[in-house]
Amino acid sequence: MSEIHSFLKEARLFPPPPAFSDQAHVKSLEEYRVMYARSISDPEGFWAEQAEALTWQEKWHTVLDWKVPFAKWFVGGKLNLSENCLDRHASTWRKNKAAIIWEGEPGEVRVVTYGELLRDVCKFANVLKSLGVAKGDRVGIYLPMIPEAAVAMLACARIGAVHSVVFGGFSAEAVSDRMNDAEAKLIVTADGACRRGSIVHLKANVDAACKSIPSVAKVVVVRRTGETIEMVGGRDVWYHEAMSTASANCPPEPLDSEHPLFILYTSGTTGKPKGVQHSTAGYLLQSAMTSKYVFDLKEEDTYFCTADVGWVTGHSYVVYGPLANGAAHPEQRVASSPMLLVVFGAGASYDSVDPRLHGSMDPNRDHDCPPLANRLFDERYQMFAYDALAPLSGILHLLRNLPTGVSLEQRLEELQLDAKDYPPRMGQLVAVRCYLQRLLL
């Protein structure tokens, strides 16, 4: 009988440079092993220490209530995920730090700071409440990769509604299956989505799905493509119209540590989609901690992830984990790939990239990047930085064609922002945002 031989074994080691290790959160394999051993020998003590990094409205009295197979973490504690991702940053200098830098497939650009993101989340949270959504209600989110997807997720978390994101490439039948199982009360969608040069008719899919979802009472529609759609009277609401009159004052709801945060369904390729529920505190801590340590998040680093928010990787490492750490994440469409490239301006030295994207990351390509790129990103990650900045060439072109004699410092002064209040590179990111806003007025 012949034997099967594996040639995939890899025994080589590639130690990081000492300078890199010295500035890392976990500086050596030995330090990691000490942390890991502590988590095994004293899990409650270890996780209690890690949980101190979160903002709690009420402290827990029991770290773990473990009755096989059920586990409850941080029993008695109350917190809000939205507050941990937004409020605690917006109350500091990060208020004017870029939280989302987004470029759509057609080329339009938006930059959203932590302060602006908090405002939009509070307004949409109030929109949800005005449409009858309350704590514990389920909200379906069927959107393309646009900033409103993060706004909708965070707004649900702010008021204690349970969101269930459906991948924007799924069909009307897939939407119906998931929303019926979750008994969703409201769906957030868009008129359409731009995908690989074509329009995906999201609203039409929702209309078809809602014929068999009796629980859905309202549909909020984001204007994305501008195509003509049918708005059902008494049910459908335009996002921009509702936001225009909504209050920006919405205190974060104190939620139990075990309060359900979201339900995410499997793809259904092996049968009926299965919904997996994640609770608030444990999930938030895991996402924040792994983002910090695995990706070694730093204030000035660059991190990017190509996951869609329709998958759990997108939940954890596009939205919640980076924002909990105060990162900035540009969402950009790469022209050579149907995938979305998500870049975090305060991310890490680790790249989480779909293998299909590596072909678009040739550092020798002409990306038309001026010297500003080197001031925004570490030279260690120059290959990633140049590719990440490529879709932002429109912004950089605008910067190069501003009236002469206007410096970054002058623009910051005009907007009552002091460059010394920002760590290295962050002031320049703010300046990019400010320039863009002024030019588009």
C-alpha positions, 0 to 999 in steps of 0.5 A, a space after each residue: 500500500 502506497 504512503 501519502 507524503 506531505 511536503 507542506 511542513 515548514 520548519 524555518 523560523 523568522 524572528 522579528 527585528 529587535 526594534 520591532 519586538 521592543 515596541 510590541 504589546 507582547 515583546 517576546 514568545 516568552 512573554 506570550 507564554 507567561 500570559 497564556 499560562 496565567 490564562 490557563 492557571 487563573 482564567 478568572 483572574 486573567 480575564 478580570 484584568 483584561 476586562 479593566 480595559 473596557 468602560 463599565 457602567 456597573 462593575 460585575 460581581 462574578 467573573 464567570 458563572 460556569 454550568 456546563 455547557 453554559 457560561 456567563 461572563 462578568 455577571 452583574 456587570 453593565 456596559 454598552 458596546 457603542 460607548 466603548 467604541 465611540 464615546 470614550 474616544 470622542 471625549 478625548 483628542 480622538 474626537 477629530 481623528 478619522 474613524 472611517 475613511 471610505 471610497 466607493 467603487 465609483 470613486 466618491 470619498 467620505 471621511 468620518 471622525 469619531 465625533 461625527 460617527 458618534 453623532 450619526 450613531 446617536 441620530 440613527 439610534 433615535 431614528 430606530 426608536 422613533 420607528 418602534 425599535 426597542 431593547 431586545 428587538 431584532 434589526 436586519 441589516 442588508 447593506 453594501 460596504 458603506 459607512 452606514 453599515 457600521 452606523 446601523 450596527 453601532 446604533 443597534 448596540 447603543 439602544 440594546 437592539 439585536 442586529 443581524 447582518 445579511 451579506 449584501 451579495 445574498 438573494 431575497 430568499 436568503 434575506 427572507 430565511 434569516 429575517 424570519 428566523 430572527 423575527 426581525 422588526 425592521 430592515 435597513 437596506 439601500 436602493 442598490 449596491 455597486 459591485 464589480 461595475 454592476 448594480 445589485 438591486 438590494 431594495 428590490 430583494 428586500 421588497 420580495 423578501 418582505 412578502 414572506 416576513 410578517 414580522 417586518 414593520 419598517 424598512 429604512 432605505 439608504 440612498 446609495 446608487 440613486 436608481 428609481 425604486 418603489 417606496 411602500 407607503 407606511 412601511 418604507 423610510 428614507 434614511 437621509 430624511 429620517 436622519 435630517 430631523 433626528 436628535 443627536 442626543 442618545 445616551 448609551 443604554 446600560 446593558 447586562 454583560 450577557 445581553 445579546 449583541 447580534 445574531 449571525 447566520 451561517 451561509 446555509 451551504 450545508 442546509 438551513 442557515 443556523 443563527 449564532 448569538 453573541 452576547 455583549 461583554 465577552 464578545 467585545 472583550 475578545 474582539 478588542 483584545 485580539 485586535 490589540 495583541 494579535 494585530 499589535 494595534 498602535 495609534 499610528 500603525 496601519 491595519 487593513 482587513 478585506 472581510 465584508 461586514 456580513 461575516 463575523 470577521 467583518 463584525 470583529 475586525 472591520 467594526 468592533 475590535 478596531 473601534 474599541 481600540 480607537 483605530 481609524 479604518 478607511 474602507 476602500 474599493 480596490 479597482 482590480 478586485 471585487 473584494 473590499 479593502 479596509 485599512 485602519 489608520 491606527 491599526 497594526 503590523 499584521 495584514 489580514 488579506 483575502 489571498 485573491 487581493 495579493 495580486 493587486 498589492 504590487 509595490 512597483 505599480 504607479 499609485 501616484 502617491 506624493 511624499 504625504 504617504 511617507 508622513 502618514 504611514 510607517 516606512 516598514 509597511 510601505 508596500 501596504 501603505 502605497 496600495 492602501 493609499 492608491 484609491 485615495 489618489 483623488 484626495 491626494 490630487 486635491 491636496 496637490 492642487 490647493 491654492 499655493 501658500 496654504 500650509 497644514 498648520 494654517 488650515 488646522 488653525 482656521 478650523 480651531 484644531 491645534 496640530 500639537 494636540 494630535 500624535 504623529 501623523 494623526 494631525 495630518 489625517 485630520 488635515 486631509 479631512 478638513 481640506 476635503 470638506 472645505 473643497 467639497 463645500 
